[in-house]
C-alpha cells in the first residue's frame, strides 16, 4: 500500500467514526473478494450461495428466516431462491398449515455444491483471520456476537427517516 493509502487509513481509523469505518472496510473488502469468486466460479451472486448455505444447514427454513442469518433485502433473497430452484439446488415445500409459507430444502446437488464452496470459503476465512491468534479470534467472535445480540444493527434511532 502506498504512503498516501496508509495515511488515509490512519486518519480514518483514528477518526470519530473509526469503529464503523473499520467494520465497513472489513465487510466490504471481504464481500468484494468473495463476490468475485462466487460469480466467476459458480455463476451466481453471493447472496445465492449464502441462501444455499442457510438451506443446507437449516433444512425447512423459510425465506424470511434466511434474513436472520444473512441480513439482505427480501427481494435479493427471493431472486436467490428462484435461481437456486431453477438450477435444482433447492426445492420449496408449501407449509400444510399456512399455504403462503414455503419451506426451503437442499437437493443432493445443492448440498454437494455447497460442500465444494465451503472448502474455498474456509480457506478464505483462514486468509483473513490467520493474522490473529486463537485468543484474538475468540475475542473477535465474542465481540461480534455482543453487537449482533444487542439488536442495534437492524434498526437505528439515529437514522430515522424524517
Secondary structure, DSSP 4 states (H G I P E B T S, - for coil): --HHHHHHHHHHTTSTTHHHHHHHHHHHHHHHHHHHHHHHHHSS-HHHHHHHHHHHHTTTEEHHHHHHHS---HHHHHHHHHHHHHTTSEEEEE-SS-TT-EEEEE-HHHHHHHHHHHHHHHHHHHHHHTTS-HHHHHHHHHHHHHHHHTT-SS--STT---
